Each structure stands twice: as structure tokens, then as C-alpha cells.
Amino acid sequence: MRRMSGGSGNREIEIKLKLESAEQGRSLLRRAGFHVIRRRVHESNVVLDNAAGSLRQQGVVLRLRQAGRRASLTFKGPAADGKYKSRQELETGLMDFAVGEEILEKLGFRRVFRYEKYRTQYQSSNPSGVVMLDETPIGVFLELEGEPGWIDCTAGLLGFSEEHYITATYAELYSAFRSPRNRPSGDMVFALYVPTYGSRSGPKRAGPRSPSQRRK
């Protein structure tokens, strides 16, 4: 997570870009001068809400994440309209994922969605942003997070334009992915949906083509 300072606190500004495969992403990033600053790690993410779904109705996200040995709790405010996904983001580390979830359950929150991915984090000599290579059950994506000018410049350097920008969340992408395939609702996890390019231990390097989707 890259925190952008703003009047209402830390702000996340990002876009996603759809890839054909993880290898394509690694190649593009290598040629553009990016290097790995955090090695590939499995992430398990849990989105929580109350029984009334109040957070979702407000456009707010409350998320627990286990990334390797690191656990964290994140609050994301409503997203602003625009070509980037821009929203307030507050994040703190946790000593224990399970204890964190139990505390939230005591406060009336429960799991509403779980999603997994394998993430590798990259950076160039320009400290204005970071790039995450995400391998998910529904495909492979680059996530560019940083200052707006840096995002546009980096996307262009990697061979993408604004028409390729995706501002949907992974929950929204998964919902759109499921609908035409008549798949039942559920979590975006490798154990329940094993993509053609992966296995239960994680995706391999080749990924399927999927049309870009934009958050309305």
C-alpha cells in the first residue's frame, strides 16, 4: 500500500491493468527498469461487514489481510469518481490475524467475501509509486499505485493507455467474471476456482485473456 497525503488523511490512488500472463508482466517491468522490492507472496484477504451491509452501502471497505507472515487491518473510504481509483486508506499491522478477526466479530462484523492472490511488488528509481504484479484465480493484473502523473507515465512506459485503466475492485471484477459463466456466488479463492493457468498451490505463468472492465 502506498499512502498519499491528503486533507482527509492517507489517500490511495491506483489503477489496474489486465495482462495475458505473469511472465508478460515480469518482462514489461524488467524492460522498464523496475526491480522486485517484495518477493512473491500468497495473500488471503477477508472483507467484513455488519449484518445490515452498512459498510458496502456506504462504499466503505474493512479488510483483514494475511500476506505471508504479515497480518494487517485496512479501512478504505468511498472511492471518488475519475479515471483513477482514489480513496482514503488507513492501514495498521496486526500481531495475529485470527485475533483481529475475533475482535471484529465481537464488534458485530462478519466475513462477506474472501479473495486470494499471489503478489510481487516492484519499484523503479522513481519513488513516486509502486507496481504490484497480482496473480489471481481470474487472471493476472498489474496494480499501479502512486501519484497521478506517475501512474500515467508508468502505464505509457509499459505500453498501456487510459482506455486500459481498470478501477474496479477485485470483488467487482470477480462478480463480473462469474455472471456470464453462471457460476454461483462465493469467494475468489484457488481452492474453489482453479484457473486453467494454475493449481491449488497458485497460478502458473500463463494466463487467460479477459476484457478490461471499468468501475462505473
GIQUI-V280833 format. One record per residue. RES is the residue in one letter. PSI is psi as a letter, one per 30 degrees, with the letter a starting at -180 (* if undefined). OMEGA is omega as a letter, one per 30 degrees, with the letter a starting at -180 (* if undefined). Layout:
BEGIN
res = <RES,RES>
psi = <PSI,PSI>
omega = <OMEGA,OMEGA>
END
This chain:
BEGIN
res = <M,R,R,M,S,G,G,S,G,N,R,E,I,E,I,K,L,K,L,E,S,A,E,Q,G,R,S,L,L,R,R,A,G,F,H,V,I,R,R,R,V,H,E,S,N,V,V,L,D,N,A,A,G,S,L,R,Q,Q,G,V,V,L,R,L,R,Q,A,G,R,R,A,S,L,T,F,K,G,P,A,A,D,G,K,Y,K,S,R,Q,E,L,E,T,G,L,M,D,F,A,V,G,E,E,I,L,E,K,L,G,F,R,R,V,F,R,Y,E,K,Y,R,T,Q,Y,Q,S,S,N,P,S,G,V,V,M,L,D,E,T,P,I,G,V,F,L,E,L,E,G,E,P,G,W,I,D,C,T,A,G,L,L,G,F,S,E,E,H,Y,I,T,A,T,Y,A,E,L,Y,S,A,F,R,S,P,R,N,R,P,S,G,D,M,V,F,A,L,Y,V,P,T,Y,G,S,R,S,G,P,K,R,A,G,P,R,S,P,S,Q,R,R,K>
psi = <k,k,k,k,k,l,f,g,a,k,k,k,j,l,l,l,k,k,l,e,l,e,e,e,e,e,e,e,e,e,f,g,g,k,l,k,f,j,l,k,k,k,k,j,k,k,k,l,l,l,f,f,h,e,e,e,e,f,g,k,k,j,k,k,k,j,j,b,f,k,k,l,k,k,k,k,l,k,k,k,k,a,f,l,j,k,l,k,k,k,k,l,l,k,e,j,e,e,e,e,e,e,e,e,e,f,g,g,l,l,k,f,k,k,k,l,l,k,k,k,k,l,l,a,f,j,g,f,l,l,k,k,j,k,j,l,f,g,a,k,l,k,j,k,k,a,k,e,e,e,e,e,e,e,e,e,e,f,g,l,l,f,f,f,k,k,g,l,l,e,e,e,e,e,e,e,e,e,e,f,g,h,k,l,l,a,l,i,l,e,e,e,j,j,l,f,g,a,a,f,f,l,k,a,f,k,l,l,k,k,k,k,k,k,k,*>
omega = <l,a,l,a,l,a,a,l,a,a,l,l,a,l,l,l,a,l,l,a,l,l,l,l,l,a,l,a,l,a,a,l,l,l,a,l,l,a,a,a,l,l,l,a,l,l,a,l,l,a,a,a,a,a,l,l,l,a,a,l,l,a,l,a,l,a,a,l,a,l,a,l,a,l,l,l,l,a,l,l,l,a,l,l,a,a,l,l,l,a,l,l,l,l,a,a,a,l,l,l,l,l,a,l,l,l,l,l,a,l,l,l,l,l,a,l,l,a,l,a,a,l,l,l,l,a,a,a,l,l,l,l,a,l,a,l,a,l,a,a,l,l,l,a,a,l,a,l,l,l,a,a,a,l,l,l,a,l,a,l,a,a,l,a,l,l,l,l,l,l,l,l,l,l,l,l,a,a,a,a,l,l,l,l,a,a,l,a,a,a,a,l,l,a,a,a,a,l,a,l,l,a,l,a,a,a,a,l,l,a,l,a,a,a,a,*>
END
